[in-house]
Amino acid sequence: MTGEADDSAWSDTDKLLIRLADELYESCTVSAPLWSALGDHYADDQLLELLIIAGWYRLLSAVINAVGVERETWAARFPTA
């Protein structure tokens, strides 16, 4: 699926998770309205886990890119639309 976080293809909770990823990518923080909306669907420990997952992904992607780890020749590529 492609498009914005508010695309009708996504479920309500998926839309929140996409908004979370977008906000973390853009500002490394989560706005109060989004945090509140996420809290309506996820427990505190789940919210912390989402932040940890996003943080680890960003850390690992930065390290992998910085040291020039070669891509696996067998791995599928993301579309370059």
Secondary structure, DSSP 8 states (H G I E B T S, - for coil): --S-TT-TTS-HHHHHHHHHHHHHHHHSS--HHHHHHHHTTS-HHHHHHHHHHHHHHHHHHHHHHHHT----TTS------
